[in-house]
């Protein structure tokens, strides 16, 4: 595909974004489908109130250009190193947390020492393979939670995340 074709497709595909008609989730999905041109990462960051620094731009492009996926900070750091993006592991952690707080990522807490960051913002749950770095999505409609506890006064349930831990059969 030529650069001109990519620019034309991106311009047409992003028209609803320019008109403010897409949610953050739809915008991230669209960026992934169109190959996430770097100028769209800039727009996405500005839209959620983050300054588009060089590091955020580079890490955003690496994160969102590959479609829906689950990454750890270490995995993203390794990808950045391979792409010759000079960032520290601390910058990667900070950026992932900033993206999560801004609503661009979901954090999946595996245990006290490990977290995955999910680019898929739709309603879904996860299988996690113990002892590996494998995470699979479970469609939200495939999990039924029929009874939740009463919330403490002054609180409401924001979201229910189900993590099903798997291990390979012996």
Protein Blocks (a to p, Z undefined) as FASTA:
>chain_A
ZZklmmmmmmmmmmmmmnopacfklmmmmmmmnopaaklmmmmmmmnopacdfklmmmmm
mmmmnopadddfklmmmmmmmnopacdfklmmmmmmmmmmnopaccddfblmbccddfbl
bdcdddddehiacdcdddfklpccfbdcdddehiacfbdcddddddddZZ
